[in-house]
């Protein structure tokens, strides 16, 4: 999911990906992209048995449309109404299609779900849409993310967090580590040259898909 966080993290800790860092209910505009033929995170929900005993096991999930409606209505307090189909399209070369729908949440916290549906020859699986590994090619995730972020800029009412450690002023790319149970995961932090530990900057978090690492994500 991509989003502009309308609020500050609840706290800072050694686990930067912890769920408690999201202030659920503040109305975070969200964009989710999901392929119908995804066999890692099932579009229709549930879990995949081959991964059940793996340290990389994916917990059972709700169907994509149910999940989008749940966030918009139950967490963001939006109306219980049908989503608004904003646009749809088709890749004439592959036959793959896409449809983007918006689920109404709070004033600033709508949830947009873009679904890509492939064919037998070009399924829409667990790949970054529009990348070299995406055979479907129904949607360009880079362009979708850019357009989404441009449509949800930070405004004057947005309160920046106090930061985690103002003495950590390293710029450029640095390598960090996060322990999740028995797993030690590596992640990268990239800061602009102007970063000084005191000036607030928007934060963008990117999580790569299964079977990939940070290298292709940085190219995207």
N, C-alpha and C positions, 0 to 999 in steps of 0.2 A: 504494500500500500504506500502511496505517496501522499504527503500531506504537509500543509503549512500549520505549524503548531501555534494555536491562538492561546498562548499562556506559557508559563514557566514550568520546568521540571519540578516535581514534588520534592526531590532531594538529589544529592549527588552521592555516588558510591562507587565501589570498584567494579560493579556490574552495570555497565552503561546501557545494556540492552534490556534491563529488567523492566517488567511491565509496569511497575509502580511509578516509573518516570513519566508515564503519560497521565495527564490530568483528565481522565475520562469524564465527559460531561461538560467540558468547557466549549465544545463545538469545534472540533478539529476537522477542517475540510479534508475529506479522504478520496483518493482515487485508487481503485483496485482494478487490475487487469488479470483475467483468468481465461485459460483455454478449456474448451469443453472436453477435449480428449486428454487433459492432464492426468497422468497416472501416478503422480507423486502426491499432489494435493488435489483430491478428487473434487471435480466441479459440483457433483451431486452430493457431496459430503460423505462422511464415513472415514475409514482408514484402510490401509492395504496390509494384509496379513504377512507378506514376506518381510516387512519392516518392523513387525511388532516387537521382536526380541533384539533389535539393533539399537546401539546407543544413539543412532540418528533417527530413532522412531518418531514418526509424525503422529501426534494425538488425533483422535477422531475429530472431524470438523463438521460444521453445519454446511449445507448447500450454499453456494456462493450468493445466490439471490436472497436466501433466508438470512445469511450473515449480514449482508448490506442493509437489509430492512431492520434487523435487530439493532445494529449500531445507530442508524438514523432515528428509529422510533423509541427503542427502550433506553438507550444510553444518552441520546441527544434530545429526547423529548419531542420528536417530530410527530406529525399527524400520521394516523394509520391509513395511508392512502397508497394507491398503486404508483409505481415509479413512472417517471416521465421519460419516454424514449427521446433522447435529444438528437441522435443521428445514427445512421447505419450505412453499411457499404459492402462492397464485394470486390475481391481481387479476381479480375477476369482471367488471369493467367493460371491461377491455381484452383479457382472455384471457392476459396475460403471466404467467409463472411465475418462481419463484426457488428456489434450493436452496443451502444453506450446509453445507459439509463441512469437517471438521477433520482435518488431516494431522499425525500425532504426531511431534514433534521431541524436543528435550531436555526436562528437567523443566519449564522455564518457556518453552520456545521452540516452541510449537505454531504451525502455519500454518492459518489459516481462509480458505477461498475461497468467496465467495458469487457464484453464477452467476445472471444474469437472462436469461431466454429470451423474446423477444418474438414477435409475429405479423407477418404481411405488412403489416397496416395500422398496427401499433404495434411496430416493431422495437426491440430493445434495443441501441442503437448507442453511440457514444463520447460519452456524456452523463452528467452527474452524476445518479445514480439518485434519483428523487424530486423533482428540480428542475423548474422551469417548462418547460425544454427537453426533458424526458424524456417521450416519448409513451407509453412502456411502463408506468411506474408500478408495477412489481412490488415494489419495495423502496425504503425510505427510507434513503439513504446517511448522512444526518445522524444518524439514530437508531442505525444500525448502528455508526457510528464512536463515538458517545457511549457506547453500551452496552459496546463493546469496550474502550475506555479505562478505563471504570469497573471492568471485570472484571480489569484488569491494572494496579493501582496500583503506584507505586514503593514499595519496602519498605526496611527499615532496612539491608539488605545492599547496596543500590544505592550505588555510589560515584560521586559527582559529579565532573565534569571540573574542571580548574583554570581553565577559561574561556580565551578568546582574548586579551582585553585588558581588564584591570580598570579602566583609565582611561576606557573607553567606557561611560558610565553614562546615555546618553540614554534617556529613557522615551517612551512613546507610540509613534507610527508614524514610521519613518524609511525613506528610500529608499536602497537599495544597488545596486551593479552587479557583475556577474560576467561575465568574458570566457570564452567557450567556442569555441575556434577563431577563426573570423572573426565570430562573433556576440557582440554585447554585450547581455546580458540584464539586465533590471531585476527586482529583487525587493524585497519590503517586510519589515521587521523590526518587530514590534509587541511592546513590553515593558510590563509592568504598572507602575503608579506606584511600587511598592515596590522596584523593581529598583535595586541600588546597585553592581553589578559584583563583589560578593563573595559574596552569598547565592545558593545554587544554586536554580534554578527548572527545572521540567520543560520540555522543548522540544518543540514540535509543528510539523512541517513540512508544508505543503500545496502540492501542485503542481497547477496548473489543467490542464484538458484541451485538446486541439487545437481551434483556432477560438475559444477564450475568452481572457480576460485576468483580472487579479486582481479586477476589480469584481464579477462574479457569484459568484466563489469566496467573497469576504468576506460576501456576502449569505447564502450557504448556511450 
